[in-house]
């Protein structure tokens, strides 16, 4: 090529921004700092990308998670080196556990300073190596575009997850010819369709089952809206009941006839009993998590287990299955439907099975003693659901009792509406996630169902909502306790409430006003509906301090180390102590 | 309450990986973070264009854990292929050790005699020391090192195991 046709050189920062735009990025959650100043300067000159300035880097990562989960697009984070990166680590680990696609761009000190304990230096690739799906340290601007492209492929394909790209400051500044194009990598080849021999076997097992169950998880949501549609069709064809993990809520509609409710530690009696008693279990994009299985040697002892998962390492990790299928769960369900229809299978006569389920449902495990004096936390969720269900709200949560009550008493009919920290269990997730979800869905009603303890862990993000005029609602179930800790101390440690009281709480209404939000407080069950209506009518962010009964426990509950059949349904069945084996389990 | 120990099996795994910064740390760190054992680990570039390395890991665990180890290795982006030589069938394993002994008189003669029996080669000698080079399976090397302890062992360096499938096919 002659000099006349030389391709113009661009800086690493410009190449980065160009590649983000090429990958369809329109929103970035970040916080500037010394080691990312060149990128922020490039951002300043490109108006195509909207930057959301958070108030803490943990908030950036959780906001990107909320954006990703509610839109199905990868969330992008931009933070500086050292403390910027380490603050983002909790969100990266959270996204890794819950399989959320994130691209995390971190600044790094210049390549010649790496390892010299330079100002704001941290070994970001070392720290994030085992809590990310993959990570990179880019040492040459010529490698940036291909690295970013591969990172997007890795983050979004297969089992999604966070990918970290650490970019030294001199690599952001240095220029390179922009025609550098490394061959697109083919080293990442996620599973797609399933083998038809396996699908045929799965369909045969399901069609001949007398007591089948579909156990669904976050994989169905991650596989995309069509996977949720396929699940509904498959459930209809085979007539089996459907339960879901915390992560999978909304994939099958809670208003559907086959819905049993969530399973697991705080799942419904009917879901857990059906899991225990089924003869064929079809696990769709779930991973037999310890919150779901309870005591492993008593987990669904007599069933044939089929497990469809895109990640082979999720299969046979804790529970041995009879028919493992490594495939995209949406594609595999479509194949099952095709085979089912092709072979003209009829749903087996499941009347006996449904009669038994009806018996378990009659236990009415989510019932609670209501009160006219105090707002029961379950009642608050029920009223919030009743007031918002026609608005198709996006619900985020923090972690604890309020999260489980929300999972039990709020009902989801569509995927991507329920954003909660499942695997890592990160308090402080809900508010930034709501910010991210509202950025991605400007017209949606976004509500963070929170606890008074969790909300304080990322409360600084109230300012982010104010700045971007995000009308998020924070609905705090305020019982003045770290409720789940208090509950475990009551059940396992003979009510020795060590450090679990939420002392010195702020005045949440005054706090809301200080941030330019509206604050509402309610402690009277008779006035709750009116107060919720006031919250929903306000065109702007609202913090709702819902004063609830202080010592309510979340039931039903499978105690630590117990089997599905040993559920505690009511507080009068609680012994107040546990043996060491049970105490040692998380 | 006491911590229970489980019965374990020894497996030799070979991994074909991208030869790039951080790959070894990613694999070794994954073993640590998930609580898997590493008895030995060897790694070297094996490709003409220096893009691919082969890692041989000797690990121990109950069969389901070995299965998980393989799945977790395969999940790492730079790992292209994992073969469980122990599971795959007939294979050879070799390790190299350098063994230094010090002594004079009968002890020195005995060390030399034993080295001869074990087909160890002398690669350095002074009037009162030898360095032997020995290759073989880990048992042979363990036994040889144990014998050398009796005749003046000073120090030993071992490479860890490399292995290949027997026969004409690659793994």
Interface residues (C-beta under 8 A of the other chain):
Chain A: X125 X126 X129 X130 X133 X134 X135 X137 X154 X187 X188 X311 X312 X313 X315 X316 X317 X320 X579 X580 X581 X584
Chain B: X1 X18 X21 X22 X25 X26 X29 X30 X33 X64 X67 X68 X71 X72 X74 X75 X76 X77 X78 X80
